[in-house]
Amino acid sequence: MQPDPDGRPDPRLSSRAMDGLPGRARAGSPLAATITLGAGFAALVVCLVGLGSLAEDVREREVNALDTLATPFLHGLASPGLDALMNAATFMGSSLAILPLFGVVFASLAWLHKPRHALFLAIACGGSLALNQAMKLFFDRPRPQLPWAQVLPDPSFPSGHTMNSVVFYGALAVILWSLRGRRTGVAAIVLAIPLALLIGVSRIYLGYHYFTDVVGGLLAGTAWLLVVAAAFGAGPLSRLRRRVTPPADDASS
């Protein structure tokens, strides 16, 4: 980085150096990068192991004890106020909410000349939709049959609302971390996690999903988001940075 005549770093170079998703080597020490990579890998392994265990039970049509307990427990808490909260939560995980938000965020990133971030969001969300539909078709789990809930026509495992919410709101938190710094990113994550969990609970409460459907959606969404974030941080997709960011030497011309 070349200083300006006053001895201060060129802000254009600083901005370019800082552009990128969390996890790139530009920000922290080798030890911090190693810890981050190790933690991400461990989280991915936990998600995949947990998802594999659930998937095996679903594939064998085994009844999970938590499925038989969670739905009646939550339904027993029903009240007009809780109904309103859960319907609002499930709306936030629906395509009616996520698609417009996605469009606004994607257009904003394009307007801000952040194509790499926009591509990250598009791949994360588009891949989540495709993966969720593929898993639903593969497992073909019937929806819960409850006298007080509407039975939806598509398969039940994993919960699409939950999985897509984890990926979309989690991706927004990653993007905010990248663009606005750690403090904003941590705050966004603190908001995204409870929101995704509440959306998942709402699906059980309203009788649309089993408990294991929601857990499966949480695990699958987290695993997919970790994979995409790793690809942009250190994998082959990191090459896009060199294609969309002008060389630093151009700043002095």
RAKAMO-V970566 format. One record per pair of residues at least 4 apart in sequence whose C-alpha atoms are under 7 Angstrom apart, sorted by sequence separation. I is the first residue (numbers start at 1). J is the second residue. D is the distance in Angstrom with one decimal. If there is no record, write none. Layout:
i->I j->J d->D
i->I j->J d->D
//
This chain:
i->3 j->7 d->5.2
i->4 j->8 d->5.4
i->10 j->14 d->6.4
i->11 j->15 d->6.0
i->12 j->16 d->6.3
i->13 j->17 d->6.0
i->14 j->18 d->6.2
i->15 j->19 d->6.2
i->28 j->32 d->5.8
i->29 j->33 d->6.2
i->30 j->34 d->6.0
i->31 j->35 d->6.2
i->32 j->36 d->6.1
i->33 j->37 d->6.1
i->34 j->38 d->6.0
i->35 j->39 d->6.0
i->36 j->40 d->6.1
i->37 j->41 d->6.1
i->38 j->42 d->6.1
i->39 j->43 d->6.1
i->40 j->44 d->6.1
i->41 j->45 d->6.2
i->42 j->46 d->6.2
i->43 j->47 d->6.2
i->44 j->48 d->6.1
i->45 j->49 d->6.0
i->46 j->50 d->6.0
i->47 j->51 d->5.9
i->48 j->52 d->5.9
i->49 j->53 d->6.2
i->50 j->54 d->6.3
i->51 j->55 d->5.9
i->52 j->56 d->6.1
i->53 j->57 d->6.6
i->54 j->58 d->6.2
i->55 j->59 d->5.9
i->56 j->60 d->6.2
i->57 j->61 d->6.1
i->58 j->62 d->6.1
i->64 j->68 d->6.9
i->65 j->69 d->6.4
i->66 j->70 d->5.7
i->67 j->71 d->6.7
i->69 j->73 d->6.1
i->70 j->74 d->6.1
i->71 j->75 d->6.0
i->72 j->76 d->5.9
i->73 j->77 d->6.9
i->74 j->78 d->7.0
i->78 j->82 d->6.2
i->79 j->83 d->6.0
i->80 j->84 d->6.3
i->81 j->85 d->6.4
i->82 j->86 d->6.0
i->83 j->87 d->6.1
i->84 j->88 d->6.1
i->85 j->89 d->6.1
i->86 j->90 d->6.1
i->87 j->91 d->6.1
i->88 j->92 d->6.4
i->89 j->93 d->6.7
i->90 j->94 d->6.4
i->93 j->97 d->6.7
i->94 j->98 d->6.1
i->95 j->99 d->5.3
i->96 j->100 d->7.0
i->97 j->101 d->6.4
i->98 j->102 d->5.8
i->99 j->103 d->6.2
i->100 j->104 d->6.3
i->101 j->105 d->6.1
i->102 j->106 d->5.9
i->103 j->107 d->6.0
i->104 j->108 d->6.0
i->105 j->109 d->6.1
i->106 j->110 d->6.2
i->107 j->111 d->6.1
i->108 j->112 d->6.1
i->109 j->113 d->6.2
i->110 j->114 d->5.6
i->114 j->118 d->6.3
i->115 j->119 d->6.0
i->116 j->120 d->6.1
i->117 j->121 d->6.3
i->118 j->122 d->6.2
i->119 j->123 d->6.0
i->120 j->124 d->6.0
i->121 j->125 d->6.1
i->122 j->126 d->5.7
i->123 j->127 d->5.6
i->124 j->128 d->6.1
i->125 j->129 d->6.3
i->126 j->130 d->6.4
i->127 j->131 d->5.9
i->128 j->132 d->5.9
i->129 j->133 d->6.3
i->130 j->134 d->6.2
i->131 j->135 d->6.1
i->132 j->136 d->6.1
i->133 j->137 d->6.2
i->134 j->138 d->6.1
i->135 j->139 d->6.1
i->136 j->140 d->5.5
i->159 j->163 d->6.2
i->160 j->164 d->5.8
i->161 j->165 d->6.0
i->162 j->166 d->6.2
i->163 j->167 d->6.4
i->164 j->168 d->5.9
i->165 j->169 d->5.7
i->166 j->170 d->5.5
i->167 j->171 d->5.7
i->168 j->172 d->6.3
i->169 j->173 d->6.3
i->170 j->174 d->6.4
i->171 j->175 d->6.2
i->172 j->176 d->6.1
i->173 j->177 d->6.1
i->174 j->178 d->6.2
i->175 j->179 d->6.2
i->176 j->180 d->5.4
i->177 j->181 d->4.8
i->180 j->184 d->5.9
i->181 j->185 d->6.1
i->182 j->186 d->5.9
i->183 j->187 d->6.3
i->184 j->188 d->6.1
i->185 j->189 d->6.2
i->186 j->190 d->6.1
i->187 j->191 d->6.4
i->188 j->192 d->6.0
i->189 j->193 d->6.0
i->191 j->195 d->6.3
i->192 j->196 d->6.1
i->193 j->197 d->6.2
i->194 j->198 d->6.0
i->195 j->199 d->6.1
i->196 j->200 d->6.3
i->197 j->201 d->6.2
i->198 j->202 d->6.1
i->199 j->203 d->6.6
i->200 j->204 d->6.9
i->201 j->205 d->6.1
i->202 j->206 d->5.9
i->203 j->207 d->6.3
i->204 j->208 d->6.0
i->209 j->213 d->6.0
i->210 j->214 d->6.7
i->211 j->215 d->6.4
i->212 j->216 d->5.8
i->213 j->217 d->6.2
i->214 j->218 d->6.2
i->215 j->219 d->6.2
i->216 j->220 d->5.9
i->217 j->221 d->5.8
i->218 j->222 d->6.0
i->219 j->223 d->6.0
i->220 j->224 d->6.1
i->221 j->225 d->6.1
i->222 j->226 d->6.1
i->223 j->227 d->6.3
i->224 j->228 d->6.3
i->225 j->229 d->6.0
i->226 j->230 d->6.0
i->227 j->231 d->6.2
i->228 j->232 d->6.3
i->229 j->233 d->6.0
i->230 j->234 d->5.8
i->231 j->235 d->4.0
i->234 j->238 d->5.9
i->239 j->243 d->7.0
i->240 j->244 d->6.3
i->241 j->245 d->5.8
i->246 j->250 d->7.0
i->3 j->8 d->5.0
i->4 j->9 d->6.0
i->28 j->33 d->6.3
i->57 j->62 d->5.1
i->78 j->83 d->6.6
i->92 j->97 d->5.4
i->93 j->98 d->6.6
i->109 j->114 d->5.1
i->110 j->115 d->5.8
i->177 j->182 d->5.3
i->203 j->208 d->5.4
i->204 j->209 d->5.1
i->209 j->214 d->7.0
i->230 j->235 d->6.3
i->231 j->236 d->6.2
i->232 j->237 d->5.1
i->233 j->238 d->6.0
i->3 j->9 d->4.2
i->4 j->10 d->5.7
i->91 j->97 d->6.5
i->92 j->98 d->6.9
i->109 j->115 d->6.7
i->145 j->151 d->6.5
i->203 j->209 d->5.6
i->204 j->210 d->5.9
i->231 j->237 d->5.6
i->232 j->238 d->4.8
i->2 j->9 d->6.1
i->3 j->10 d->5.5
i->144 j->151 d->6.9
i->177 j->184 d->6.0
i->204 j->211 d->6.2
i->231 j->238 d->6.8
i->1 j->9 d->6.7
i->2 j->10 d->6.3
i->25 j->33 d->6.6
i->109 j->117 d->6.9
i->110 j->118 d->6.6
i->143 j->151 d->6.4
i->176 j->184 d->6.5
i->177 j->185 d->3.6
i->109 j->118 d->5.7
i->143 j->152 d->6.8
i->176 j->185 d->5.3
i->23 j->33 d->6.7
i->174 j->185 d->6.5
i->1 j->13 d->6.5
i->106 j->118 d->5.5
i->143 j->155 d->6.2
i->173 j->185 d->5.6
i->142 j->155 d->5.4
i->143 j->156 d->5.0
i->141 j->155 d->5.2
i->142 j->156 d->5.7
i->200 j->214 d->5.5
i->140 j->155 d->5.2
i->141 j->156 d->5.3
i->173 j->188 d->4.9
i->141 j->157 d->5.8
i->173 j->189 d->5.4
i->137 j->155 d->7.0
i->139 j->157 d->6.8
i->136 j->155 d->5.5
i->170 j->189 d->6.7
i->136 j->156 d->6.7
i->136 j->157 d->5.5
i->136 j->158 d->6.4
i->170 j->192 d->6.0
i->169 j->192 d->5.5
i->132 j->158 d->6.8
i->132 j->160 d->6.2
i->166 j->196 d->5.5
i->165 j->196 d->5.6
i->162 j->196 d->6.3
i->129 j->164 d->6.8
i->128 j->164 d->6.1
i->162 j->199 d->6.2
i->162 j->200 d->5.1
i->125 j->164 d->6.9
i->128 j->167 d->6.9
i->125 j->167 d->6.3
i->124 j->167 d->6.5
i->125 j->168 d->6.0
i->121 j->171 d->6.2
i->159 j->209 d->6.8
i->162 j->214 d->6.2
i->166 j->218 d->6.5
i->156 j->209 d->6.2
i->159 j->213 d->5.1
i->163 j->217 d->4.2
i->167 j->221 d->5.5
i->158 j->213 d->4.5
i->159 j->214 d->5.2
i->162 j->217 d->5.3
i->163 j->218 d->5.5
i->166 j->221 d->5.6
i->167 j->222 d->6.8
i->157 j->213 d->4.8
i->158 j->214 d->6.4
i->162 j->218 d->6.1
i->166 j->222 d->6.5
i->149 j->206 d->6.6
i->151 j->208 d->6.8
i->156 j->213 d->6.5
i->160 j->217 d->6.6
i->163 j->220 d->6.5
i->164 j->221 d->6.6
i->117 j->175 d->6.6
i->149 j->207 d->5.3
i->158 j->216 d->5.2
i->159 j->217 d->5.0
i->163 j->221 d->4.5
i->167 j->225 d->5.7
i->158 j->217 d->4.9
i->146 j->207 d->6.8
i->144 j->207 d->6.8
i->144 j->208 d->6.5
i->143 j->208 d->6.8
i->144 j->209 d->6.2
i->143 j->209 d->6.4
i->144 j->210 d->6.7
i->94 j->161 d->5.9
i->93 j->161 d->4.9
i->93 j->162 d->6.7
i->93 j->165 d->5.4
i->59 j->139 d->5.9
i->128 j->221 d->6.9
i->124 j->225 d->6.3
i->124 j->228 d->6.2
i->93 j->199 d->6.1
i->89 j->198 d->6.4
i->90 j->199 d->5.2
i->89 j->199 d->5.0
i->90 j->202 d->5.8
i->89 j->202 d->6.4
i->90 j->203 d->6.6
i->86 j->202 d->4.8
i->116 j->240 d->7.0
i->116 j->241 d->6.9
i->75 j->205 d->5.8
i->74 j->205 d->5.4
i->71 j->204 d->5.9
i->71 j->205 d->6.3
i->71 j->207 d->7.0
i->70 j->211 d->6.3
i->67 j->210 d->5.5
i->67 j->211 d->5.1
i->66 j->211 d->6.5
i->67 j->212 d->6.5
i->21 j->175 d->6.8
i->22 j->177 d->6.9
i->22 j->178 d->5.6
i->21 j->178 d->5.0
i->20 j->178 d->6.2
i->54 j->212 d->7.0
i->54 j->216 d->6.8
i->51 j->216 d->5.8
i->51 j->219 d->6.0
i->51 j->220 d->6.7
i->47 j->219 d->5.0
i->48 j->223 d->6.8
i->47 j->223 d->5.9
i->44 j->223 d->5.4
i->44 j->226 d->6.7
i->40 j->226 d->6.9
i->24 j->233 d->5.2
i->23 j->233 d->5.5
i->24 j->234 d->6.6
i->22 j->233 d->6.9
i->21 j->233 d->6.2
i->13 j->248 d->6.2
//
